[in-house]
């Protein structure tokens, strides 16, 4: 039997270790779907919404290398967009197959037609459309190579009629050339870097996800320099564990200690981070940035030095050039401050809340203690990110996935699907906001269909908590941030799996134990305190003024009970920043 183009595509995916295609089948994707069925070497994951498929594939790509999602003509393409933006900005190797209308219908405004070049151009590192069978293998190979080597989304456009045509073997190589390379700054730059670090007494190190593989050498470097180590949200799981020099995370969701360590230092060394919040960056000290993507250098802060290199290679080459410092007073001061910060965070855990107003900090801390040391966590954008950032601890084996660069809601549940499929024997826990989960609620059916043992923890605060905080620091009384939610536990049960509702703090631990020992999927809806806010580590005077103004407006509007609850709940935060 003659080989179809669709069969050729499946063979190429299998040879590149792609295990699944996340998609909603139909229309121009049907030939590819049938080729997957006949092959038996790859699995078609039937999601309910293409955005879920893109997020799930992105999670799998971050954990396990190249992954694949697909969307069919027109609406399927558009539904992919949000997840593809997230994957591309996160730098994960993802192949998106954008099947489209038959080639004879191009250019005549046919039903469900989209301009794939314009649609995907801003969220991809490669974006091409094959219009003949001859193009397919070379173009798909190029897409795969671009996704892997540029670490981003490669869009492969595929008209439906091309899929069913006879395949044409390529005359060019179908192999991904990826030899081991060492990337580090030139010798003279390395000497200059070492001289700067050796010269100044107060050094701080700040790490992003790009530093994960260099953990041990970075800890050695900190020991020689007597330098505290802070990290970004994406960098936390890779840098917090087995690290006697860590001082926490800075940024909007961080803690004051990391912010303080960076601002009090003579020199700040940025390693593998594209930390976006420039207002948290110091301006009066010397900043050195090292990144394997040179286009990132200096776009967040003014640099003394900007160096191109892999963090693993660069730090390994730097260590022999560093003189060990004798004075550890700066480091000890930062560690002492960090201990006080951790004590303050524990105050929120000790106050577990009351009925229907359970402390979200208590919930997150309890999950941290009960979860396995190799759990994969996913967190929704918003307050779930705060609780995950502050209370889930790195072990060296744990991962935490989220929409950290794109900042989209509704990502936690879809990412958990991809994570659980990639690692079926590992515990996967999703921190879901009630707002985020509501957006893509239908894909609870996907979790049931594949019987994925995901544990969905819904922080059910009946509000858009992060938006509420944003409005208040701008001096606006929160408006239309409240949510009337369904009974999420009953929704889970309607989907065919276990659902648990928790309204009292005394029931939290038992509910989590019940969920974690259950072999299948479980949704636990925890009624958390809607007034629990999370102040950033650095509060500007205008933000404090705005917060006070919003409370005044709420009082004048007759919302006194809400104001009193908010002040009582967040009194410790307010003490920190006053």
N, C-alpha and C positions, 0 to 999 in steps of 0.2 A: 504494500500500500504506500502511496506517495505521502511524504511527510508534509504536513501543513505548516504554515508560518507559526500558528499557535503552538504546535508541538515543538518547533524549534525554540521558541521563546521559553517554554517550560524546561526544556533540556538545559538551556543556558542558565536559567535561574537555579536549577538543581546543582549544576556544576559550580555555581558561585555560593553554594551553601545556604541559599534561601529556602526556608522550610515552610513558609506560609504566605498566602496572599490574602490580605484583609480587604474585603470588598462586599458590595451589594451587587449581585449578578443581574444580568439583563441586557437587552439590546446589543450593543456593539461588543460587550464582554462575553457573550455566550460561547463563542468558539474557544476563547481562552479557558473559560470555565470547564468546557468539555475536555480540553486537552489536559487540564489538571486532573480531572476524574480518571481519564484513561492512563495517565502516567502512574498514579499511585505513589509518587515519590515526593509529593508536595501537597499541602493541605489548603483548601479554600476555606477561610474563616468568614462565615456569613454574619457580618455585623448588621445592625438595623439602620445605621447612619454612617455615611462615608467619613464624616469628621471623626467618629469613634475609631474607624479603621485606620485613619492617618495617625491619630494619637497612639493607638495600640502598636502600630508598626514602628513609630518613633521610639517608644519605650523599649521594644525588642531590639532595635538598632543600637540604642545607647548601651544596653546590657550585653548584647551578643553579636554585634557587627551588622552587616548589611541586612536590611529587611525590606518588605515590599507591601504596598497597598495599591488599590486600583479604584478608578471611578469611571462610570460610563457616560455617554454623551450628555453634554450640557449640564443639567442639574447635578449629576454625580461629580463632575469636575468642580463645580462651585462649592459643593459640600466638603470637598477635600481641603479647600484653601486654608482654613484656620489651623488644622493640624500640620499642614505642610509648612506654613509660616513658622510654627513653633519648632518643628524639626530642623528647618534650615538655620534658624537663629541659634539653636542649641548646638549646631555642628555635628549632627549625627548622620551616618550614611544611609539614606533612604531612597529607594526607587519607587516612583509613582507612575503607574501605567495609566495613561489618560486615553482610554479608547474613545473613539469619536465616530461621527457619521461616515457613511461610505464616500469614497473619493469622488464619484460622479456628482455628488450633491454639494461639493465645496463651492463657496462663493455665491450661493443663490439664496441665502437666508433660510436654509432648510430647517425643519423641525428639530429642535434641541441642539442646534449647532452652536459652538463656541469657538472663539479665536484662542486656541491654546497657547500661542506665542505670547499674546498680550496678557492672558489670564494668569499664567504661571511665571512670568518673567521675573517678578520681584521676589519670589519665594523659592528660587532654585539656583543651583550652580551649573545646571545643564538643562536645556529645554528644546527638544527637537521633535519633529513629526515625520514619521516614515510614510511615504506614499507609494513605494514599490517594494516587493519582496526582497529585491537585491539590497535595499538599504537596511532592512531590519537587523540582520546579525551585527553588522558593523556599528550601526547606530545604538543598538542595545548594549553592545560591548563598551562603546564610548560612554554611555550613560552610567553603567556600572563603575567604570574606572573613575569618572568624575565624582560620583557619590562617595567612593571609598577614599580617594586621594585628596579631594577638596573638602571632605567631611561636610556634606550637605545633601540637599534634595536634588535628585536627577529625575526630570520628567520625560518619559518616553511616550510620545503621542502615537496612537495606533488606530487607524481607521478600521471599522468593523469588517469591510470586505477584504482588506489585506490579510487579516487573520486566517481566512479560509483558503487563501491561495497556496500554491505549491511553493515550498521553501527553497531558497537558493543558498547554497553554502558560500561562506565568505572566503575570499582569497587572502584576507589579512589575519593577523593573530587574534585568537580568542582567549588569550591568557592575560591575567592581571600581573604586570611586573611590579613587584613591591619588595625590592631588596632592602635589607637593613641599611640604614644610613645614620650617621652621626651628624647632628646639627648643633653647633655651638659657636659663640662669638670667636673672632680672630684672637690670636695669642696676645696681641698688644691691648685689645679691649678687655680681655680677661685679667691682665695685670692691672690695668686701670681700675677695674671693678674691685679687685682684691685690695688695692691700695686705699680706695675710698672706705671700704668696710673695715679695714684694719685701723684707719686713722681716727674715726669718730667713736666715742665711747657708747653712745646710745643708738642702737640699731633695732628696728622693728621689721618683722617679716610678715607679709600678707599674701595668702595663697588662694588661688582659685582651683577649679576642677583640673586645669592643666598641670597642676603640681601633684596630683594624686599618686602617680607611679613613682614619684621621687620622695615619698614620705620619709623613709629612713634616713636618706642623705640630708634632707632639709632639717630633720631633728638633730642630726650631727652638727650641721652648720649653726643652728641656733645655740647648741651647747658651746661651741667655740666662740661665738660672738656674744654670748649671754643675752640673746635676743628673744623677746616674746614673739609668739606666732599667732596672728589672727587669720581669719579666713572668711571667704564669701559663703553664701548659702550653698551654692553648688560644690564648694570646696570642703564643706564641713565633714562629710562622711569619710573623705580621704585624708584629712589632717588632724581630726580631733583625737583619735585613738592613740594609745601608747605615746603620748606627747606631753612631757612634763612642762613644756614651755607655752602651752596654748592659753590664750586669753579670750577666746570666744570669737563671735562673729560681729561684724559691723554692718552698717546699711540700715535701711528702713525697718528691718525686722530684727536687727541685732541688739547687742547689749553695750553699755557704756565703756566697758573695760577695753575692748578692741579699738574703739574710737579713740579712747584716751591714749593707749599705747602708741598708736600711729602719730598722733598729734604732739606727743611729748618727745618723740625720737629725733635724733639728729639726721638720721638716714632711714628711709622706708624702702624696703626691697619688695617689689611686687613680682610674684612668680605665678605665671600661668593663669592670670586673671584679666578679664575684660569688665571688671566691676563698673556698672554704669552710673552710679550715684556720685557725681563729681562733688556735690556739696559735703560729702562725708570725707573727702580727700583733704589731707593737710596742704597748706600753701606756703608755709614758711620754712620747711625743711627740705632736704635733698631727697629726691625720689628717683629710684632706679627701677626700670621695668624690663623684664625678660619674657619674651613670648615667641612661640614658633611661627606666628603669623605677624610679620613686621608691620602690616598695615594697621594693627591695633596699637602700636607703640605711640604713646603721648596723646591719645585722643580723649583721655579722661583727666589728665593732670599734666602740669609742666614738669618735664623730666630733666634730671641731671645727666642721666644716661638711658638710652633705649637700645636694648640688645636683642638680636634675633637668635633664638636657639630653643631646642627642646629642653625642658626643665631637667629631665633626668640626665642628659648629657652635660648640660652646663654646670649643674651643681656638683656632679662627680668630678669635673675638671677644676672646679673652684676650690673644693675642700683642701687640697694640698697647698694652696696659696694663702690660706687664712691663718693668722696668728691667734692663738687662744687668748682671750681677754681675762684679766684677773679680777676686774671690778664687776661684780654682779648686782650692784645696788639698783640700777635701773630695772633690770629684770625682776628682782625681788619685789620692788615697789608695784610693778604691773601685776604680778601674780597675787600679791596681797589684795589689790583692788579687785581683781577678778574673783577672789574668794568671797569678798563682800557682796559682789553682784550675784554670785550663785546663792548665797544665803538669802538675798532678797527674793530671788526667783522661787526659792523653796517656800517662802511665806504664802505664795498663791496656791501652792500644792497643799499645804497644811490646812488652808481654808477651802474645804471641798465644796462649799456652797450649800444650797438648800433646795427644796423641792421645786422642780421646773426651772431652777436657776443653778445648775451644777457648774462648778468652776471648770472651764475648758482646760486650764493649766493642770488641774488635778487629773482630768481624763487622759491628757497626753502623757503626763508623767507616769501614770499607772500603766498605760500601754507600753511605754518604754521599758519598764521593769519586767513586764510579762512577756514581751516579744522575744523571739529567738535572736541569737547573736548574728544570724545571717539573713534576717528578714529584709525584704524589699518593701520600702514604704513609697507610696505616692501621695502627693498633697495637692489639694485644690488651691488655686490662687485666691488670696484673701486671708481671713483670719486663720484658716487651717495651716497656711504657710508659717504664720507666727508661732503657732503651738508646736509644729514640727521642728522649726528652726531652733526653738529655745529648749525643748524638752526631749527630743529624740537624740540619743547619743550614738556616736560612731563607734564601731567595734573593729573596723578593718575589713569586715565581711558584709556589713549592711550597705544598702544603697538607698538613696532617696531621690525620687524622680518628681519633677514638677515643671510647670511652664515658667521657668525662672527668667527667661529672656523675653519671651513674648507676652507673658502675664495674662494668659487667657483663663477665664473661668471654665469649669466643667472638664478639666483634664484628668483628674485623679482616677475616676472609675475606668475610663478607656485605657489609660496607661497601665492600670492594674491588670487589665485583660491581656495586654501584650506581655507584661512581666510574668504573669502566671503561665501563659502558654510557653514562653521561652524557658522558664524554670518551674516545671510542674511540681517538683518535690520541695520547693522552698516556700516558706510562709510569705504571703503578700498581704499587706495591710494598706487600705486606702483611707486617707483622711479626707472625707467628702464634706464640703459645705452644703447646706440645704439648698442654697441658690444654684450652685454648680451642678449638683446631682439632678435637680429639677430640669435643667436644660436638656439632658440627654438620658432621661429616665428610661426610655424604651430599650436601651441596650442592657438593662438588667436581664432581659430575655436572652441575650447572647451569653451572659454568664451562666444562666441555667442551661441553655442548649448544649454547652460544652462542659457543664458541671464543673466549673472552675472553683476551687476552694478559696476564693478571695474573701477576705474579711473587710466589709465596708463599714467604717465607723462614721456615722453622720453626725457632725457637730451642728445639731439642730437648734440654732439660736433664733429662729423665726425672723431673721433680718439679713440684710446685706451689711455685715458688720464692718468690713473694711471701708465700704463707701460711706457708712455712717461716720466713721472716724475722719475720713477725708473731708467731709462736709463740715464737721465740727471745728477742725483746725483752720478752716477757711472762714470761720465765723458764721456758718450757715446752720440753722436748725435742721436736723435730719428730716427729710420729707420723702415719702414713698420708698422708704428702705425696709419697711416691715413686710413680712411675707405670711400669707395664709397657706400653710403646707398641707399636703395629704398626710395620712398616717403612713410614713415610709415603711414601717415594719409590715403593715398589711399589704402594701404594694409589693414588697419582696415576696410575701406569702402568695399573693395572686400570681406572681411570676413563677412560683413553684419552688421557692427555697426559704430557708429559715429567716424569720424576722423577729427582732427583739426591741422593745421600747424600754428606755430607762428614764425615769423622771426624778429619782431620788439618789443623792450621792452614795448612800449606803449600799445601793444595788449595783454600782458601777463595776466593781471587781468581779462579782459573781457573774454578771452578764458577759463580761469579757472572757472569763474562764470558760463559760458555756460556749461562746463563739469560737474560741481558739481550739478547743478540743473537738469541735464538730468537724467531720470530714468534708463536708460540702461547703458551698457558699453560705455566708451569713451576713445580714445587714443589721447593725446595731444603731438604733436612732437614740441619741443621747440629748435630752433637753438641756442645753447649756444656757448660761446666763447671757442674754442679748446685750447687756450693758458692759460686758467684759471687753475692754479696749486694750490696745497694746501701744504704749507710747514708744516712739523711736528713741535710740540712745542719745540723740542730739535734738533738743527741742528749741527752735528759734523763738525769740521774743514774740514775733508776729504770730507764730503758731499758738503760743500760749494765750496771746490776746484774743485770737480768733476762737479758741476753745471757750474762753470765758464769755465772749460775746454770744456764742451760740447758746450757751447755758442761759444767759440772760434773756435771750429771745424766747427760749422754751418756757421760762418762768412766766414771762409776759403773755405767752400763749396759753397759759393755764396747765402746763405739763409738769407741775411741781413734783408729783410722785416719781415721774421718770427721772427728773434731775437728781433727786435725793438718792435714788437707787444707783444712778451712774456715779455719783460722787463717792458713795460708800464703797462701791465695787472697785473703783480705781484710785482710792485714796493713796495707796502705796506708790503707784505710778506718779501721782501728782507730787508727792513728797520728794521723789527722785529728781524732778526737773525744776522744782521751785528754788 
